[in-house]
Amino acid sequence: MKRLLIPTRLRLDWLRRNSIDMQAAAPPHVPVLCDTAIDYLQPVPGGIYFDMTFGAGGHTRRILEKCPEAKVYALDRDPVAHKLARELSETEEYKGRLVPLLGKFSDIPKLFKEHGLTKNSLDGMLFDFGCSSMQFDEAVRGFSISRDGPLDMRMDGGQSGGVTAAEVLAHIEEGDLAKILRTYGEEKAAKKIARGLIDARKALLKIETTRQLADIVENIMDGGARRDKLRRHAHAATKTFQAIRIFVNNELNEINYGMVLANEILRSDGRLVTITFHSLEDTIVKRHINGNVLAGAANALPLKYSSYYTIDEPEMLESLTKKNWRQLHRHVIVPDSEEVARNTRSRSAKLRAAVKIN
């Protein structure tokens, strides 16, 4: 327990100073279901497409390779991913065809105006939700259970402010924390973990690194072996990390708002492709595609420390209650065994593709 009670201050300060290193080389990132996604997107000459989660650019590259006459706007809230997109857009191969954008899904209306785009003007949108391998593999980003780093978890590295995961744990009330763990992490032991984390805080233990959080949760759960929905071995803190990360980045409300925007900015017959990695994301997508959206929200949980979006325009609300999409396949699409063998992180991926019909 000494490692928990006496963190190495010099090491922590170094991690914080280097939490976002713009000059660092990006780790390799393998896009999931890439060929399938582009096949459903069907880019056409002169078409305008949005890659809403650029990451390392795997999907964007494939769109432009398949259709050199198309144009892609590449959005990402991560400044490292945005830097990669800028560098790629300046190469001879992609100059004039790739437009890098920095921001969240909720920034799209502002970015649309800045670039002279209008509603019902896009030919296709691609979402690859969740964290990228670049974020999980870099310890200093604070997402990884297996790599020690400062407990940050902000996808934009704090470029737009916001609270870190450490700050949430330092101030949140036990009831709110349990609600976050239960809702965003689907954690059955939410109350037990929340109580243990608050008890650790009361014992004057500052939870400031990913290893501290992982070890404390593991101690709370008595080190018992756990399995995920796919029956894989999982760390006791996996769901806790997921829940706090989703909360810190307001991910589900952003996804919900992104789906609302897709209905607004895609043209009739425009194509939507989404790749999700857990049931909470997939549920939001599925409800929008099936027209099962109430008051503009598919799965929004407003809580303290987190903003959320309301849809005020009557036309948008009326539109969301209608069947606006036709799904392009009968069953949800998952990676085949060969892709899973090549890229284990693709195991939980689900792809849905639809065409706008209104």
JORA-V293093 format. One record per pair of residues at least 6 apart in sequence whose C-alpha atoms are under 6 Angstrom apart, sorted by the first residue. I is the first residue (numbers start at 1). J is the second residue. If there is no record, write none. Layout:
i:I j:J
i:I j:J
This chain:
i:4 j:212
i:15 j:140
i:19 j:140
i:19 j:141
i:27 j:134
i:29 j:133
i:31 j:58
i:32 j:346
i:41 j:271
i:45 j:69
i:45 j:70
i:46 j:69
i:46 j:70
i:47 j:70
i:47 j:123
i:48 j:71
i:48 j:122
i:48 j:123
i:49 j:72
i:49 j:123
i:49 j:124
i:49 j:125
i:50 j:72
i:50 j:73
i:50 j:125
i:51 j:74
i:51 j:126
i:52 j:75
i:52 j:126
i:52 j:127
i:53 j:75
i:53 j:76
i:53 j:127
i:53 j:128
i:54 j:74
i:54 j:75
i:54 j:76
i:55 j:81
i:71 j:97
i:72 j:98
i:73 j:98
i:73 j:99
i:73 j:100
i:74 j:99
i:74 j:100
i:74 j:101
i:75 j:101
i:75 j:102
i:76 j:102
i:76 j:103
i:77 j:102
i:77 j:103
i:77 j:104
i:77 j:156
i:78 j:155
i:78 j:156
i:79 j:156
i:85 j:100
i:86 j:100
i:89 j:95
i:89 j:98
i:105 j:258
i:119 j:264
i:119 j:265
i:120 j:265
i:120 j:266
i:120 j:267
i:121 j:265
i:121 j:266
i:121 j:267
i:122 j:266
i:122 j:267
i:123 j:270
i:124 j:270
i:124 j:271
i:124 j:272
i:125 j:272
i:126 j:273
i:126 j:274
i:127 j:274
i:128 j:274
i:128 j:275
i:129 j:276
i:136 j:143
i:136 j:144
i:139 j:147
i:139 j:148
i:139 j:149
i:140 j:149
i:142 j:149
i:142 j:150
i:142 j:151
i:142 j:152
i:142 j:153
i:143 j:153
i:148 j:210
i:148 j:211
i:149 j:209
i:149 j:210
i:150 j:208
i:150 j:209
i:151 j:165
i:151 j:166
i:151 j:208
i:151 j:209
i:151 j:210
i:152 j:164
i:152 j:165
i:153 j:245
i:166 j:208
i:174 j:194
i:177 j:194
i:178 j:190
i:178 j:191
i:178 j:194
i:181 j:187
i:181 j:190
i:181 j:240
i:181 j:243
i:182 j:190
i:184 j:243
i:185 j:239
i:185 j:242
i:185 j:243
i:214 j:237
i:217 j:237
i:218 j:236
i:226 j:233
i:226 j:234
i:227 j:233
i:227 j:234
i:253 j:300
i:253 j:308
i:268 j:356
i:268 j:357
i:269 j:355
i:269 j:356
i:269 j:357
i:270 j:355
i:270 j:356
i:271 j:354
i:271 j:355
i:272 j:353
i:272 j:354
i:273 j:352
i:273 j:353
i:274 j:351
i:274 j:352
i:275 j:350
i:275 j:351
i:276 j:282
i:276 j:349
i:276 j:350
i:277 j:348
i:277 j:349
i:284 j:298
i:289 j:325
i:291 j:321
i:291 j:322
i:291 j:323
i:296 j:311
i:296 j:317
i:324 j:356
i:324 j:357
i:324 j:358
i:325 j:354
i:325 j:355
i:325 j:356
i:325 j:357
i:326 j:354
i:326 j:355
i:327 j:353
i:327 j:354
i:328 j:353
i:328 j:354
i:332 j:352
i:333 j:350
i:333 j:351
i:334 j:349
i:334 j:350
i:340 j:346
i:340 j:347
